[in-house]
């Protein structure tokens, strides 16, 4: 099986959205340490602990689900981890406006992805396109 089953990706996205909502509702920025830590762990090890919780809830075999590109998901996870790190740093520096802004970007991007448009995919596509154009100009 190549790829990440879509239910795993959705679970991770919902986890990010709900974590940020928890920060907003409870006004406790330390909640972001959990998605930050799990995201960082998944980038280092290549294994997302959230994915272990999903199989009991699935009705079909994993191979029956649409798969997402692991490289793209890793790129998206990098964006989320960087934004969560910046959010935590700003909260710790006593700048909650910036903390909420970066946490909010993670939640909005995850929610938009759940609805069908991947912001990280768009950013990566534009970056790869830019690199290709740049390479083409050098060869001319």
N, CA, C and O atoms as a GROMACS GRO file, in nm:
protein
  560
    1UNK      N    1   0.085  -0.118   0.000
    1UNK     CA    2   0.000   0.000   0.000
    1UNK      C    3   0.090   0.124   0.000
    1UNK      O    4   0.165   0.148   0.094
    2UNK      N    5   0.080   0.201  -0.106
    2UNK     CA    6   0.156   0.325  -0.114
    2UNK      C    7   0.061   0.440  -0.091
    2UNK      O    8  -0.044   0.449  -0.155
    3UNK      N    9   0.096   0.525   0.000
    3UNK     CA   10   0.011   0.639   0.029
    3UNK      C   11  -0.045   0.630   0.170
    3UNK      O   12  -0.025   0.532   0.242
    4UNK      N   13  -0.114   0.736   0.206
    4UNK     CA   14  -0.177   0.744   0.338
    4UNK      C   15  -0.328   0.745   0.316
    4UNK      O   16  -0.379   0.831   0.244
    5UNK      N   17  -0.398   0.650   0.375
    5UNK     CA   18  -0.544   0.646   0.356
    5UNK      C   19  -0.609   0.777   0.402
    5UNK      O   20  -0.572   0.834   0.505
    6UNK      N   21  -0.706   0.821   0.326
    6UNK     CA   22  -0.770   0.950   0.352
    6UNK      C   23  -0.830   0.960   0.494
    6UNK      O   24  -0.826   1.068   0.552
    7UNK      N   25  -0.885   0.852   0.553
    7UNK     CA   26  -0.935   0.867   0.690
    7UNK      C   27  -0.824   0.904   0.790
    7UNK      O   28  -0.851   0.974   0.888
    8UNK      N   29  -0.702   0.859   0.766
    8UNK     CA   30  -0.591   0.895   0.854
    8UNK      C   31  -0.561   1.044   0.841
    8UNK      O   32  -0.540   1.114   0.940
    9UNK      N   33  -0.558   1.092   0.718
    9UNK     CA   34  -0.532   1.233   0.692
    9UNK      C   35  -0.641   1.319   0.755
    9UNK      O   36  -0.611   1.419   0.821
   10UNK      N   37  -0.766   1.280   0.736
   10UNK     CA   38  -0.878   1.356   0.794
   10UNK      C   39  -0.871   1.359   0.946
   10UNK      O   40  -0.898   1.462   1.008
   11UNK      N   41  -0.835   1.247   1.006
   11UNK     CA   42  -0.824   1.242   1.153
   11UNK      C   43  -0.719   1.342   1.201
   11UNK      O   44  -0.740   1.412   1.300
   12UNK      N   45  -0.606   1.348   1.132
   12UNK     CA   46  -0.501   1.442   1.169
   12UNK      C   47  -0.550   1.586   1.153
   12UNK      O   48  -0.522   1.672   1.237
   13UNK      N   49  -0.622   1.612   1.044
   13UNK     CA   50  -0.673   1.747   1.021
   13UNK      C   51  -0.774   1.786   1.129
   13UNK      O   52  -0.769   1.898   1.180
   14UNK      N   53  -0.864   1.696   1.163
   14UNK     CA   54  -0.963   1.726   1.268
   14UNK      C   55  -0.893   1.745   1.403
   14UNK      O   56  -0.934   1.830   1.482
   15UNK      N   57  -0.790   1.667   1.428
   15UNK     CA   58  -0.714   1.683   1.552
   15UNK      C   59  -0.656   1.824   1.562
   15UNK      O   60  -0.660   1.885   1.669
   16UNK      N   61  -0.601   1.874   1.452
   16UNK     CA   62  -0.546   2.010   1.451
   16UNK      C   63  -0.655   2.114   1.475
   16UNK      O   64  -0.637   2.206   1.555
   17UNK      N   65  -0.766   2.099   1.406
   17UNK     CA   66  -0.877   2.194   1.421
   17UNK      C   67  -0.927   2.195   1.565
   17UNK      O   68  -0.944   2.301   1.625
   18UNK      N   69  -0.951   2.077   1.620
   18UNK     CA   70  -1.004   2.068   1.757
   18UNK      C   71  -0.904   2.117   1.861
   18UNK      O   72  -0.943   2.174   1.963
   19UNK      N   73  -0.776   2.096   1.837
   19UNK     CA   74  -0.674   2.146   1.929
   19UNK      C   75  -0.675   2.299   1.935
   19UNK      O   76  -0.670   2.358   2.043
   20UNK      N   77  -0.682   2.361   1.819
   20UNK     CA   78  -0.685   2.508   1.815
   20UNK      C   79  -0.815   2.559   1.877
   20UNK      O   80  -0.815   2.659   1.948
   21UNK      N   81  -0.925   2.492   1.850
   21UNK     CA   82  -1.052   2.531   1.914
   21UNK      C   83  -1.041   2.521   2.066
   21UNK      O   84  -1.096   2.604   2.138
   22UNK      N   85  -0.972   2.418   2.113
   22UNK     CA   86  -0.950   2.404   2.257
   22UNK      C   87  -0.875   2.522   2.314
   22UNK      O   88  -0.906   2.569   2.424
   23UNK      N   89  -0.776   2.569   2.242
   23UNK     CA   90  -0.700   2.687   2.286
   23UNK      C   91  -0.790   2.809   2.293
   23UNK      O   92  -0.785   2.887   2.388
   24UNK      N   93  -0.872   2.826   2.192
   24UNK     CA   94  -0.961   2.942   2.186
   24UNK      C   95  -1.066   2.936   2.298
   24UNK      O   96  -1.090   3.036   2.366
   25UNK      N   97  -1.127   2.820   2.315
   25UNK     CA   98  -1.234   2.805   2.414
   25UNK      C   99  -1.181   2.815   2.557
   25UNK      O  100  -1.237   2.887   2.639
   26UNK      N  101  -1.073   2.743   2.586
   26UNK     CA  102  -1.023   2.736   2.723
   26UNK      C  103  -0.915   2.839   2.755
   26UNK      O  104  -0.872   2.851   2.869
   27UNK      N  105  -0.871   2.914   2.652
   27UNK     CA  106  -0.768   3.016   2.670
   27UNK      C  107  -0.642   2.958   2.736
   27UNK      O  108  -0.579   3.020   2.821
   28UNK      N  109  -0.607   2.837   2.694
   28UNK     CA  110  -0.489   2.768   2.746
   28UNK      C  111  -0.399   2.731   2.628
   28UNK      O  112  -0.420   2.629   2.563
   29UNK      N  113  -0.299   2.814   2.602
   29UNK     CA  114  -0.215   2.792   2.484
   29UNK      C  115  -0.133   2.664   2.492
   29UNK      O  116  -0.092   2.611   2.389
   30UNK      N  117  -0.107   2.614   2.612
   30UNK     CA  118  -0.026   2.494   2.628
   30UNK      C  119  -0.088   2.372   2.559
   30UNK      O  120  -0.019   2.273   2.534
   31UNK      N  121  -0.216   2.379   2.527
   31UNK     CA  122  -0.282   2.269   2.454
   31UNK      C  123  -0.210   2.246   2.322
   31UNK      O  124  -0.205   2.133   2.273
   32UNK      N  125  -0.154   2.351   2.263
   32UNK     CA  126  -0.085   2.338   2.135
   32UNK      C  127   0.043   2.256   2.143
   32UNK      O  128   0.096   2.214   2.041
   33UNK      N  129   0.093   2.232   2.264
   33UNK     CA  130   0.213   2.150   2.279
   33UNK      C  131   0.185   2.008   2.230
   33UNK      O  132   0.274   1.942   2.176
   34UNK      N  133   0.062   1.961   2.247
   34UNK     CA  134   0.028   1.824   2.206
   34UNK      C  135   0.034   1.809   2.053
   34UNK      O  136   0.107   1.722   2.006
   35UNK      N  137  -0.040   1.889   1.974
   35UNK     CA  138  -0.028   1.871   1.828
   35UNK      C  139   0.112   1.906   1.776
   35UNK      O  140   0.160   1.845   1.680
   36UNK      N  141   0.178   2.003   1.840
   36UNK     CA  142   0.314   2.035   1.800
   36UNK      C  143   0.405   1.915   1.824
   36UNK      O  144   0.480   1.875   1.735
   37UNK      N  145   0.399   1.858   1.943
   37UNK     CA  146   0.484   1.743   1.977
   37UNK      C  147   0.456   1.622   1.889
   37UNK      O  148   0.549   1.557   1.842
   38UNK      N  149   0.329   1.592   1.867
   38UNK     CA  150   0.295   1.478   1.782
   38UNK      C  151   0.336   1.503   1.637
   38UNK      O  152   0.383   1.412   1.568
   39UNK      N  153   0.319   1.627   1.590
   39UNK     CA  154   0.360   1.661   1.455
   39UNK      C  155   0.509   1.651   1.437
   39UNK      O  156   0.557   1.598   1.336
   40UNK      N  157   0.584   1.701   1.534
   40UNK     CA  158   0.729   1.693   1.529
   40UNK      C  159   0.775   1.547   1.534
   40UNK      O  160   0.864   1.507   1.460
   41UNK      N  161   0.714   1.470   1.621
   41UNK     CA  162   0.745   1.327   1.631
   41UNK      C  163   0.721   1.257   1.497
   41UNK      O  164   0.802   1.176   1.453
   42UNK      N  165   0.609   1.289   1.432
   42UNK     CA  166   0.578   1.223   1.305
   42UNK      C  167   0.676   1.263   1.196
   42UNK      O  168   0.708   1.182   1.108
   43UNK      N  169   0.725   1.387   1.199
   43UNK     CA  170   0.825   1.429   1.100
   43UNK      C  171   0.959   1.359   1.123
   43UNK      O  172   1.029   1.324   1.028
   44UNK      N  173   0.995   1.340   1.249
   44UNK     CA  174   1.122   1.278   1.282
   44UNK      C  175   1.120   1.127   1.254
   44UNK      O  176   1.215   1.072   1.198
   45UNK      N  177   1.011   1.062   1.293
   45UNK     CA  178   1.005   0.915   1.284
   45UNK      C  179   0.936   0.864   1.157
   45UNK      O  180   0.956   0.749   1.118
   46UNK      N  181   0.856   0.950   1.094
   46UNK     CA  182   0.779   0.904   0.978
   46UNK      C  183   0.653   0.830   1.019
   46UNK      O  184   0.586   0.770   0.935
   47UNK      N  185   0.619   0.835   1.147
   47UNK     CA  186   0.499   0.768   1.198
   47UNK      C  187   0.415   0.865   1.280
   47UNK      O  188   0.464   0.927   1.374
   48UNK      N  189   0.291   0.878   1.242
   48UNK     CA  190   0.201   0.969   1.314
   48UNK      C  191   0.122   0.888   1.416
   48UNK      O  192   0.044   0.800   1.378
   49UNK      N  193   0.140   0.916   1.546
   49UNK     CA  194   0.069   0.839   1.650
   49UNK      C  195  -0.084   0.844   1.637
   49UNK      O  196  -0.152   0.752   1.679
   50UNK      N  197  -0.136   0.949   1.580
   50UNK     CA  198  -0.281   0.961   1.563
   50UNK      C  199  -0.333   0.851   1.472
   50UNK      O  200  -0.445   0.803   1.489
   51UNK      N  201  -0.252   0.811   1.375
   51UNK     CA  202  -0.294   0.709   1.279
   51UNK      C  203  -0.322   0.575   1.347
   51UNK      O  204  -0.400   0.495   1.295
   52UNK      N  205  -0.262   0.550   1.460
   52UNK     CA  206  -0.283   0.422   1.532
   52UNK      C  207  -0.423   0.414   1.591
   52UNK      O  208  -0.473   0.304   1.618
   53UNK      N  209  -0.487   0.528   1.611
   53UNK     CA  210  -0.620   0.530   1.673
   53UNK      C  211  -0.732   0.505   1.573
   53UNK      O  212  -0.844   0.474   1.614
   54UNK      N  213  -0.706   0.517   1.445
   54UNK     CA  214  -0.810   0.518   1.343
   54UNK      C  215  -0.862   0.381   1.300
   54UNK      O  216  -0.983   0.367   1.283
   55UNK      N  217  -0.778   0.278   1.280
   55UNK     CA  218  -0.827   0.152   1.223
   55UNK      C  219  -0.952   0.090   1.287
   55UNK      O  220  -1.035   0.037   1.214
   56UNK      N  221  -0.969   0.095   1.418
   56UNK     CA  222  -1.091   0.035   1.474
   56UNK      C  223  -1.221   0.102   1.426
   56UNK      O  224  -1.328   0.042   1.433
   57UNK      N  225  -1.211   0.225   1.378
   57UNK     CA  226  -1.330   0.298   1.335
   57UNK      C  227  -1.360   0.283   1.185
   57UNK      O  228  -1.461   0.334   1.137
   58UNK      N  229  -1.273   0.215   1.112
   58UNK     CA  230  -1.290   0.201   0.968
   58UNK      C  231  -1.379   0.082   0.935
   58UNK      O  232  -1.372  -0.022   1.001
   59UNK      N  233  -1.461   0.098   0.833
   59UNK     CA  234  -1.553  -0.008   0.792
   59UNK      C  235  -1.496  -0.094   0.681
   59UNK      O  236  -1.539  -0.208   0.662
   60UNK      N  237  -1.399  -0.039   0.607
   60UNK     CA  238  -1.342  -0.110   0.493
   60UNK      C  239  -1.194  -0.135   0.517
   60UNK      O  240  -1.134  -0.073   0.604
   61UNK      N  241  -1.135  -0.226   0.440
   61UNK     CA  242  -0.989  -0.243   0.448
   61UNK      C  243  -0.919  -0.115   0.403
   61UNK      O  244  -0.972  -0.040   0.321
   62UNK      N  245  -0.801  -0.090   0.458
   62UNK     CA  246  -0.727   0.033   0.425
   62UNK      C  247  -0.707   0.050   0.275
   62UNK      O  248  -0.710   0.162   0.224
   63UNK      N  249  -0.686  -0.060   0.205
   63UNK     CA  250  -0.660  -0.052   0.060
   63UNK      C  251  -0.781  -0.004  -0.019
   63UNK      O  252  -0.766   0.034  -0.135
   64UNK      N  253  -0.901  -0.004   0.040
   64UNK     CA  254  -1.021   0.042  -0.029
   64UNK      C  255  -1.038   0.194  -0.025
   64UNK      O  256  -1.123   0.250  -0.095
   65UNK      N  257  -0.958   0.261   0.057
   65UNK     CA  258  -0.970   0.407   0.068
   65UNK      C  259  -0.876   0.476  -0.030
   65UNK      O  260  -0.771   0.424  -0.066
   66UNK      N  261  -0.918   0.595  -0.072
   66UNK     CA  262  -0.832   0.679  -0.156
   66UNK      C  263  -0.707   0.713  -0.076
   66UNK      O  264  -0.713   0.736   0.045
   67UNK      N  265  -0.594   0.716  -0.144
   67UNK     CA  266  -0.467   0.741  -0.078
   67UNK      C  267  -0.418   0.883  -0.106
   67UNK      O  268  -0.440   0.938  -0.214
   68UNK      N  269  -0.351   0.938  -0.009
   68UNK     CA  270  -0.288   1.070  -0.022
   68UNK      C  271  -0.138   1.050  -0.034
   68UNK      O  272  -0.083   0.954   0.020
   69UNK      N  273  -0.072   1.141  -0.105
   69UNK     CA  274   0.071   1.134  -0.127
   69UNK      C  275   0.147   1.159   0.003
   69UNK      O  276   0.130   1.264   0.065
   70UNK      N  277   0.231   1.064   0.046
   70UNK     CA  278   0.306   1.083   0.172
   70UNK      C  279   0.398   1.205   0.170
   70UNK      O  280   0.411   1.273   0.272
   71UNK      N  281   0.462   1.233   0.056
   71UNK     CA  282   0.550   1.349   0.049
   71UNK      C  283   0.472   1.479   0.068
   71UNK      O  284   0.517   1.571   0.135
   72UNK      N  285   0.354   1.484   0.008
   72UNK     CA  286   0.270   1.603   0.023
   72UNK      C  287   0.224   1.618   0.168
   72UNK      O  288   0.222   1.728   0.222
   73UNK      N  289   0.187   1.508   0.229
   73UNK     CA  290   0.141   1.514   0.368
   73UNK      C  291   0.255   1.553   0.462
   73UNK      O  292   0.233   1.624   0.560
   74UNK      N  293   0.376   1.507   0.431
   74UNK     CA  294   0.493   1.547   0.511
   74UNK      C  295   0.516   1.698   0.497
   74UNK      O  296   0.546   1.765   0.595
   75UNK      N  297   0.503   1.750   0.376
   75UNK     CA  298   0.516   1.894   0.353
   75UNK      C  299   0.411   1.971   0.434
   75UNK      O  300   0.442   2.070   0.500
   76UNK      N  301   0.287   1.924   0.429
   76UNK     CA  302   0.179   1.988   0.504
   76UNK      C  303   0.207   1.983   0.654
   76UNK      O  304   0.180   2.079   0.726
   77UNK      N  305   0.261   1.870   0.700
   77UNK     CA  306   0.292   1.857   0.843
   77UNK      C  307   0.402   1.955   0.883
   77UNK      O  308   0.398   2.010   0.993
   78UNK      N  309   0.500   1.977   0.795
   78UNK     CA  310   0.605   2.076   0.823
   78UNK      C  311   0.544   2.214   0.842
   78UNK      O  312   0.578   2.286   0.936
   79UNK      N  313   0.454   2.250   0.753
   79UNK     CA  314   0.389   2.382   0.764
   79UNK      C  315   0.316   2.393   0.897
   79UNK      O  316   0.329   2.494   0.966
   80UNK      N  317   0.240   2.290   0.934
   80UNK     CA  318   0.165   2.292   1.059
   80UNK      C  319   0.258   2.301   1.180
   80UNK      O  320   0.233   2.379   1.272
   81UNK      N  321   0.365   2.223   1.180
   81UNK     CA  322   0.458   2.223   1.293
   81UNK      C  323   0.527   2.359   1.307
   81UNK      O  324   0.542   2.409   1.418
   82UNK      N  325   0.569   2.418   1.196
   82UNK     CA  326   0.633   2.550   1.202
   82UNK      C  327   0.534   2.655   1.256
   82UNK      O  328   0.570   2.736   1.341
   83UNK      N  329   0.412   2.653   1.205
   83UNK     CA  330   0.312   2.751   1.251
   83UNK      C  331   0.277   2.729   1.398
   83UNK      O  332   0.261   2.825   1.473
   84UNK      N  333   0.267   2.603   1.441
   84UNK     CA  334   0.238   2.576   1.582
   84UNK      C  335   0.356   2.620   1.670
   84UNK      O  336   0.335   2.672   1.780
   85UNK      N  337   0.479   2.598   1.623
   85UNK     CA  338   0.596   2.643   1.699
   85UNK      C  339   0.595   2.795   1.714
   85UNK      O  340   0.618   2.847   1.823
   86UNK      N  341   0.569   2.864   1.604
   86UNK     CA  342   0.562   3.011   1.611
   86UNK      C  343   0.450   3.056   1.703
   86UNK      O  344   0.467   3.151   1.780
   87UNK      N  345   0.338   2.988   1.697
   87UNK     CA  346   0.226   3.022   1.785
   87UNK      C  347   0.267   3.007   1.932
   87UNK      O  348   0.244   3.098   2.012
   88UNK      N  349   0.327   2.895   1.965
   88UNK     CA  350   0.370   2.873   2.104
   88UNK      C  351   0.473   2.977   2.147
   88UNK      O  352   0.468   3.028   2.259
   89UNK      N  353   0.567   3.009   2.059
   89UNK     CA  354   0.669   3.110   2.091
   89UNK      C  355   0.604   3.245   2.120
   89UNK      O  356   0.638   3.311   2.218
   90UNK      N  357   0.510   3.285   2.034
   90UNK     CA  358   0.444   3.414   2.056
   90UNK      C  359   0.361   3.414   2.185
   90UNK      O  360   0.359   3.514   2.256
   91UNK      N  361   0.293   3.304   2.214
   91UNK     CA  362   0.220   3.297   2.341
   91UNK      C  363   0.315   3.311   2.458
   91UNK      O  364   0.286   3.384   2.554
   92UNK      N  365   0.429   3.242   2.452
   92UNK     CA  366   0.525   3.248   2.563
   92UNK      C  367   0.589   3.387   2.576
   92UNK      O  368   0.630   3.426   2.685
   93UNK      N  369   0.598   3.459   2.465
   93UNK     CA  370   0.655   3.594   2.469
   93UNK      C  371   0.552   3.699   2.512
   93UNK      O  372   0.582   3.818   2.516
   94UNK      N  373   0.431   3.654   2.543
   94UNK     CA  374   0.327   3.748   2.584
   94UNK      C  375   0.264   3.823   2.468
   94UNK      O  376   0.215   3.934   2.486
   95UNK      N  377   0.267   3.763   2.351
   95UNK     CA  378   0.208   3.824   2.232
   95UNK      C  379   0.096   3.734   2.180
   95UNK      O  380   0.108   3.672   2.075
   96UNK      N  381  -0.014   3.727   2.256
   96UNK     CA  382  -0.121   3.632   2.221
   96UNK      C  383  -0.186   3.658   2.085
   96UNK      O  384  -0.236   3.564   2.023
   97UNK      N  385  -0.187   3.781   2.039
   97UNK     CA  386  -0.247   3.809   1.908
   97UNK      C  387  -0.178   3.731   1.798
   97UNK      O  388  -0.243   3.669   1.713
   98UNK      N  389  -0.043   3.733   1.800
   98UNK     CA  390   0.033   3.657   1.702
   98UNK      C  391   0.020   3.507   1.727
   98UNK      O  392   0.017   3.427   1.633
   99UNK      N  393   0.012   3.469   1.854
   99UNK     CA  394  -0.005   3.328   1.887
   99UNK      C  395  -0.135   3.273   1.830
   99UNK      O  396  -0.137   3.166   1.769
  100UNK      N  397  -0.243   3.348   1.851
  100UNK     CA  398  -0.372   3.306   1.795
  100UNK      C  399  -0.372   3.309   1.643
  100UNK      O  400  -0.435   3.225   1.579
  101UNK      N  401  -0.301   3.405   1.585
  101UNK     CA  402  -0.296   3.416   1.438
  101UNK      C  403  -0.231   3.292   1.377
  101UNK      O  404  -0.285   3.234   1.283
  102UNK      N  405  -0.117   3.250   1.430
  102UNK     CA  406  -0.050   3.132   1.374
  102UNK      C  407  -0.126   3.004   1.404
  102UNK      O  408  -0.132   2.915   1.318
  103UNK      N  409  -0.184   2.992   1.522
  103UNK     CA  410  -0.267   2.875   1.552
  103UNK      C  411  -0.390   2.874   1.462
  103UNK      O  412  -0.432   2.770   1.412
  104UNK      N  413  -0.447   2.992   1.442
  104UNK     CA  414  -0.564   3.004   1.354
  104UNK      C  415  -0.533   2.964   1.211
  104UNK      O  416  -0.617   2.904   1.144
  105UNK      N  417  -0.413   2.998   1.163
  105UNK     CA  418  -0.376   2.958   1.027
  105UNK      C  419  -0.374   2.806   1.013
  105UNK      O  420  -0.417   2.752   0.910
  106UNK      N  421  -0.326   2.739   1.116
  106UNK     CA  422  -0.324   2.592   1.113
  106UNK      C  423  -0.467   2.538   1.108
  106UNK      O  424  -0.498   2.451   1.027
  107UNK      N  425  -0.552   2.591   1.193
  107UNK     CA  426  -0.691   2.543   1.198
  107UNK      C  427  -0.766   2.572   1.068
  107UNK      O  428  -0.837   2.486   1.017
  108UNK      N  429  -0.749   2.691   1.016
  108UNK     CA  430  -0.818   2.727   0.892
  108UNK      C  431  -0.769   2.642   0.776
  108UNK      O  432  -0.849   2.592   0.697
  109UNK      N  433  -0.637   2.623   0.766
  109UNK     CA  434  -0.583   2.540   0.658
  109UNK      C  435  -0.634   2.396   0.668
  109UNK      O  436  -0.670   2.336   0.567
  110UNK      N  437  -0.639   2.342   0.790
  110UNK     CA  438  -0.689   2.206   0.809
  110UNK      C  439  -0.837   2.197   0.776
  110UNK      O  440  -0.881   2.101   0.713
  111UNK      N  441  -0.914   2.296   0.818
  111UNK     CA  442  -1.058   2.296   0.790
  111UNK      C  443  -1.085   2.310   0.641
  111UNK      O  444  -1.174   2.243   0.587
  112UNK      N  445  -1.012   2.396   0.574
  112UNK     CA  446  -1.027   2.413   0.430
  112UNK      C  447  -0.989   2.282   0.358
  112UNK      O  448  -1.054   2.244   0.260
  113UNK      N  449  -0.885   2.214   0.408
  113UNK     CA  450  -0.845   2.086   0.348
  113UNK      C  451  -0.955   1.981   0.367
  113UNK      O  452  -0.981   1.901   0.277
  114UNK      N  453  -1.017   1.981   0.482
  114UNK     CA  454  -1.128   1.888   0.506
  114UNK      C  455  -1.240   1.913   0.406
  114UNK      O  456  -1.307   1.820   0.362
  115UNK      N  457  -1.261   2.040   0.372
  115UNK     CA  458  -1.366   2.076   0.277
  115UNK      C  459  -1.326   2.052   0.132
  115UNK      O  460  -1.409   2.061   0.042
  116UNK      N  461  -1.197   2.021   0.107
  116UNK     CA  462  -1.158   1.982  -0.027
  116UNK      C  463  -1.048   2.060  -0.096
  116UNK      O  464  -1.005   2.022  -0.205
  117UNK      N  465  -1.000   2.169  -0.035
  117UNK     CA  466  -0.890   2.244  -0.098
  117UNK      C  467  -0.770   2.242  -0.005
  117UNK      O  468  -0.777   2.292   0.107
  118UNK      N  469  -0.661   2.185  -0.052
  118UNK     CA  470  -0.540   2.174   0.029
  118UNK      C  471  -0.448   2.294   0.004
  118UNK      O  472  -0.389   2.308  -0.103
  119UNK      N  473  -0.438   2.379   0.103
  119UNK     CA  474  -0.354   2.499   0.093
  119UNK      C  475  -0.206   2.458   0.079
  119UNK      O  476  -0.134   2.515  -0.003
  120UNK      N  477  -0.163   2.361   0.158
  120UNK     CA  478  -0.025   2.314   0.149
  120UNK      C  479   0.006   2.256   0.013
  120UNK      O  480   0.117   2.274  -0.039
  121UNK      N  481  -0.090   2.186  -0.046
  121UNK     CA  482  -0.070   2.128  -0.180
  121UNK      C  483  -0.051   2.240  -0.282
  121UNK      O  484   0.035   2.232  -0.370
  122UNK      N  485  -0.131   2.345  -0.269
  122UNK     CA  486  -0.120   2.458  -0.359
  122UNK      C  487   0.016   2.526  -0.345
  122UNK      O  488   0.079   2.561  -0.445
  123UNK      N  489   0.061   2.545  -0.222
  123UNK     CA  490   0.191   2.608  -0.197
  123UNK      C  491   0.303   2.522  -0.255
  123UNK      O  492   0.394   2.574  -0.321
  124UNK      N  493   0.296   2.393  -0.230
  124UNK     CA  494   0.401   2.303  -0.281
  124UNK      C  495   0.401   2.301  -0.434
  124UNK      O  496   0.508   2.302  -0.496
  125UNK      N  497   0.283   2.297  -0.494
  125UNK     CA  498   0.273   2.298  -0.640
  125UNK      C  499   0.338   2.424  -0.697
  125UNK      O  500   0.414   2.417  -0.794
  126UNK      N  501   0.307   2.539  -0.638
  126UNK     CA  502   0.364   2.665  -0.686
  126UNK      C  503   0.516   2.667  -0.668
  126UNK      O  504   0.588   2.718  -0.754
  127UNK      N  505   0.564   2.611  -0.559
  127UNK     CA  506   0.708   2.607  -0.533
  127UNK      C  507   0.778   2.518  -0.637
  127UNK      O  508   0.880   2.557  -0.692
  128UNK      N  509   0.723   2.399  -0.662
  128UNK     CA  510   0.781   2.308  -0.761
  128UNK      C  511   0.777   2.372  -0.899
  128UNK      O  512   0.872   2.359  -0.976
  129UNK      N  513   0.670   2.439  -0.931
  129UNK     CA  514   0.656   2.509  -1.059
  129UNK      C  515   0.760   2.619  -1.074
  129UNK      O  516   0.822   2.634  -1.179
  130UNK      N  517   0.780   2.695  -0.966
  130UNK     CA  518   0.880   2.801  -0.966
  130UNK      C  519   1.020   2.745  -0.987
  130UNK      O  520   1.098   2.799  -1.065
  131UNK      N  521   1.051   2.633  -0.916
  131UNK     CA  522   1.181   2.570  -0.932
  131UNK      C  523   1.201   2.522  -1.076
  131UNK      O  524   1.310   2.536  -1.132
  132UNK      N  525   1.099   2.466  -1.136
  132UNK     CA  526   1.106   2.417  -1.274
  132UNK      C  527   1.132   2.533  -1.370
  132UNK      O  528   1.217   2.523  -1.459
  133UNK      N  529   1.059   2.642  -1.353
  133UNK     CA  530   1.079   2.760  -1.440
  133UNK      C  531   1.219   2.816  -1.425
  133UNK      O  532   1.283   2.854  -1.523
  134UNK      N  533   1.267   2.820  -1.304
  134UNK     CA  534   1.400   2.872  -1.276
  134UNK      C  535   1.506   2.785  -1.343
  134UNK      O  536   1.604   2.835  -1.400
  135UNK      N  537   1.486   2.654  -1.336
  135UNK     CA  538   1.578   2.560  -1.399
  135UNK      C  539   1.576   2.577  -1.551
  135UNK      O  540   1.680   2.570  -1.617
  136UNK      N  541   1.456   2.598  -1.606
  136UNK     CA  542   1.442   2.615  -1.751
  136UNK      C  543   1.514   2.741  -1.799
  136UNK      O  544   1.575   2.740  -1.906
  137UNK      N  545   1.508   2.849  -1.721
  137UNK     CA  546   1.574   2.974  -1.758
  137UNK      C  547   1.725   2.958  -1.758
  137UNK      O  548   1.793   3.020  -1.840
  138UNK      N  549   1.779   2.876  -1.668
  138UNK     CA  550   1.923   2.856  -1.660
  138UNK      C  551   1.975   2.776  -1.779
  138UNK      O  552   2.090   2.794  -1.820
  139UNK      N  553   1.891   2.689  -1.834
  139UNK     CA  554   1.936   2.605  -1.946
  139UNK      C  555   1.924   2.677  -2.080
  139UNK      O  556   1.980   2.630  -2.180
  140UNK      N  557   1.853   2.787  -2.085
  140UNK     CA  558   1.834   2.860  -2.211
  140UNK      C  559   1.951   2.952  -2.237
  140UNK      O  560   1.952   3.022  -2.339
   0.00000   0.00000   0.00000
